Amino acid sequence: MDRFLELRRLVSPGVALVHPITIMRGENAVLMDSEGRRYIDFTSGIGVVNLGHGNPEIGEAVEKALKNLWHLCFMVANYPGYVEVVEKLVETVPGDFEKRGALFNSGAEAVENAVKIARHVTKRPYAVSFENSFHGRTYLAMALTGKYEPYKVDFEPFPSAVEHVPFPYCYRCPFGQSYPGCGLECMDYVKKHFFKTRVPPHKIACFIIEPIQGEGGFVPAPPEYLRELRSVCDEHGIVFIDDEVQTGFCRTGRFYAIEHSGVAPDLVTVGKALANGLPLSAVAGKASLMDNMPPGSLGSTFGGNPVACAAAVKVFEIMKRDDLAGRAMRLGELIAERLGEFFERFELVGDVRGLGVMRAFELVKDRRSKEPAVKETSMILEHARRRGLLLLKAGLYSNVVRLHPPLTIEEELLNKGLDTVEECLKEVSKQPS
Ligand SMILES: Cc1ncc(COP(=O)(O)O)c(C=O)c1O
């Protein structure tokens, strides 16, 4: 064991570790560990380095920013990077209306602030999120999160006025229906049951939804569901918060995943890939909401750090110039084709899904019962690492293998990684369960 892994004993085990290796360097989609081993990276640091590790153009922008000004606090005085990032955000988030933005440090912080804005403006208490969702680990974000273990265990009491409704997880429909013939019973439930039994709509400040659940196992909400949710929000004056922390920045083949549905959310939360690995997050959306926030009610010491902003400005520039959304679509088709083959060949693969370069497969012991193949999922991750590929799992039952490569990954490397996934599936399929 290397010295750094030994030192990890000093870190609280509350910060979990998926792969027991120490990474020393990264170059685009390749990571090098302390023993000199190389790995193809299908994690992107959990959907963060969409433009690859060590991207030289971003590095140059960061170095320049470091030389000029590395901290000020936006509440002290204005500086270019912050307002330039907000300018790019309001240009790119969907919606044909006047928009505003504000910058923060992490995805959870963006989520908290979006809910703050919704509550402040509507003067209503309730925030409604979805089962199987993930919105972060701070208290409100944790309360919004729709999975108990491991995120919420023994952390009660949670902030009040947070409710959950079923997510349209069609492979495991909570209503036993099958899509698309279901008539969106899950939405009917919200309108006819939830509003009557739990919270009336005039008490709801916001719905917050991931258009594709990330930690929940890359579960896309059907576009019709998102459109229906939009109309429910319109009807009742509820703020529609689109959590794009994991789906944003071209990963799904659009700048923001919600664009696939044509829905314009009221507020969008972003983080992760916004600055390609430097800590930066944001809320952007309707000026009519964000202009209502009193001075001093938003912001933080580090939120919108100049170095992180310089990285983000470069991210926007490269994504547009190199049409990364188009590239994500093309690579996504390639991945989808291979996943389709895996589905045909391996009984273990119960479902394949996703959009763009945000793809996953769900492992089951038996396709009829859909019993989650949890052990097998962990084995795939281990086998893959031994073969030089880093993967992540996800899902309500931790039985989903998610593929999260940088959008800049070379096609040859992507194929090599997918070949490795295939070998692992072959190997694990042979083992008695
Ligand atoms: C959809 C979503 N929202 C919020 C968060 C929280 O982001 P952070 O870990 O930066 O606080 C995550 C993190 O995985 C996420 O996937």
The ligand as a MOL file (V3000), in Angstrom:
LIG
                    3D

  0  0  0     0  0            999 V3000
M  V30 BEGIN CTAB
M  V30 COUNTS 16 16 0 0 0
M  V30 BEGIN ATOM
M  V30 1 C -27.9900 16.4190 -9.1930 0
M  V30 2 C -27.0350 16.8270 -8.1170 0
M  V30 3 N -27.3250 17.8800 -7.3490 0
M  V30 4 C -26.5120 18.2930 -6.3690 0
M  V30 5 C -25.3190 17.6240 -6.1120 0
M  V30 6 C -24.4300 18.0900 -5.0080 0
M  V30 7 O -23.2630 18.6340 -5.5390 0
M  V30 8 P -21.9800 18.8420 -4.6130 0
M  V30 9 O -21.4210 17.4800 -4.3370 0
M  V30 10 O -21.0670 19.6890 -5.4510 0
M  V30 11 O -22.4370 19.5390 -3.3870 0
M  V30 12 C -24.9720 16.5180 -6.8960 0
M  V30 13 C -23.7370 15.7790 -6.6380 0
M  V30 14 O -23.5230 14.6710 -7.0740 0
M  V30 15 C -25.8530 16.1090 -7.9190 0
M  V30 16 O -25.5760 15.0510 -8.6860 0
M  V30 END ATOM
M  V30 BEGIN BOND
M  V30 1 1 1 2
M  V30 2 1 2 3
M  V30 3 2 2 15
M  V30 4 2 3 4
M  V30 5 1 4 5
M  V30 6 1 5 6
M  V30 7 2 5 12
M  V30 8 1 6 7
M  V30 9 1 7 8
M  V30 10 2 8 9
M  V30 11 1 8 10
M  V30 12 1 8 11
M  V30 13 1 12 13
M  V30 14 1 12 15
M  V30 15 2 13 14
M  V30 16 1 15 16
M  V30 END BOND
M  V30 END CTAB
M  END
